[in-house]
């Protein structure tokens, strides 16, 4: 009664609940950024492969004139999308691991916050992200590959 509403009592349980809600919100934020990054990467793969199809129209026409079927042209461009996905996923994971280790080492050498922290890279998580990246890359390559497989060889060979 003496202090009115100017004083508060904080228990360890309230601190843990507050910290837990902060961590949950921060985790959702990071998942949102990761999802947005995957969408942007997929759009990049789509535009790259679509540009590749448009620039290689004569090559596709020649392949079809030589006897390549629609499915073989489709698989050709899907395998190109898979290669882009493998290279991108591997490079991204390696760069992410290096940057994560560098940030922890910088924080731990400056003392204070980062001391005692060690980066944790779980093999299951790495393989999941790698597989997801490759699958999304292949999925993003379906439309350009389908467009390439449907080209008429006569029209494609006439294009300059």
Secondary structure, DSSP 8 states (H G I E B T S, - for coil): --STTS-----HHHHHHHHHHHHHHHHHHHHHHHHHHHHHHHHHHHHHHHHHHHHTHHHHHHHHHTT--HHHHHHHHHHHHHHHHHHHHHHHHHHHHHHHHHHHHHHHHT-GGGTT------HHHHHHHHHHHHHHHHHHTHHHHHHHHT--HHHHHH--
